[in-house]
Every structure is written in structure tokens, then in C-alpha cells.
């Protein structure tokens, strides 16, 4: 009887380990995609700013609004991406307090 319970527990633990690995892979892929998205948004913001600063378009209100909107989107994206980043300073402080 105990052998059956041990076998079921072992199989269940293997399944959970496999599931955790799959979740971590998906999470890391999502984080990489999010990082590349933020980089593309920053490049877009720089491009808009460069066009806005050209003598031909300098002071154009439409481009100014587009630039402000781009900056807001980039900041929101950075804030969202920071949720998924591991903050090493916080981890070091937590481990430092336990030791």
C-alpha cells in the first residue's frame, strides 16, 4: 500500500516539476519579448523626437502631442516591464538579513 502511495507521489512530483519548468520557460520568453518591445518603443520615441526637432517641423503641435504620447507609453511599458524583472538589490537585502 505504501509503495503505491510513494509511486503516485513520485509521479505527481515529476509532473509538477515538469509543469514549473514549462511555466518558467514561458515566463522567460515573455520577459524577453517584453524587453524587445520596450526597446522598440524607445527607438520610436527617439525617432519622433528627432523629427520634431527638425527645423522643418520644430514646434509642430501635432508632433509635440505625438512625442508626449510616445513618452507616456514608453514610461508605462517600462513600469510594466519592471514588474517582471528580478530586483537583485532586494534579493540581496533579504538574504543578507537572514544570514
Secondary structure, 3 states (H helix, E strand, C coil): CHHHHHHHHHHHHHHHHHHHHHHHHHHHHHHHHHHHHHHHHHHHHHHHHHHHCCCCCCCCHHHHHHHHHHHHHHHHHHHHHHHHCCCHHHHHHHHHHHC
